[in-house]
Amino acid sequence: MITNEQMIPGRFLRIQIARRLFSAIASCFSQGGVVEVVTHTRATTYKNVTCFKLGKASVYVRSGRSWVCIDFARVVFSGDDNE
């Protein structure tokens, strides 16, 4: 058994951040909004929650047949398409 002093600080921080981000993405889509994922080279707008998935400690977005981690990308939430 480990003691409180032996616990690793921030042990579950990554999964908690990923869960909150995925929840915010799903909430945006349920309100009819769009999500834009911005990297240094590209900005892509998504209109469907099925393009995203929650991994063990990260959020992923579909890119063709593969999944790409968006941990270090900026995620922008918009109310609707006309903004």
N, C-alpha and C positions, 0 to 999 in steps of 0.2 A: 504494500500500500504506500502511496506517495503522500507527502505532506504538502501543505499550502506553500511552503518555501521552495519545494521542488517543482512546482507547477511552472510551465513555460508561459511567460507573459504574452498575451495576444494569441494564444493557442488557436482559438476559434474565430479570430478576427476576419480572416480572408473569406471564410464561408458566410459569415454574417454580412459582410459588405456585398458579396455576390447575391445573397438572398434578397437584400434590400433593393439592389439594382434591378434584379429580375422582377420583383414585385412592382417597382415603379414603372418598368416597361409594360408589364401586363395591365397595370392600372391605366396607363396612358392609352393603350389600345382599346380598353373597355369603354373609355370615354370618347372614342372616335378620333383620337389624335394620331400623329405619326411620330416615329422615332428616327433620329438621324445619328449615325455613328460617324464620327469625324476622326481621321488619322492625319498624319503630316502630309500625305499624298492624295487622299481621297475622302470625299464625304458622300455617304450613301444613305438614302432615305428608305425606311421600311414601313409598310402599312399593315403587317400581319404578325401576330405573336408567334406563329409557327416557324418563323425564321430564327428564333432565339431558343436556347436551351440552357438550363442550369446544370453545370458539371459539379464535381466534388467540391471545388473551391473557386470556380470561375464561371463567368457567363460567356457563352459562345454564340456566334451568329453564323448562319449558313452562307457558304461561299462556294457555289457550284455543288459538287458532291461532298465537299469536306466542311468541317467546322473550324472557325477561326476565333481565338480568344480575344475578347475586347476589354481585358483588364486595364490596359494603358491607353485606351482610346477615350475620346470625349463623347459623351452621350447627351444629345440635345432632344428635349421633349417639346413638341408643338401641339397646339390645340386642334388645328385642322389643316387641310392642304392649302388653303387660300392665304395663309399668313405670309 
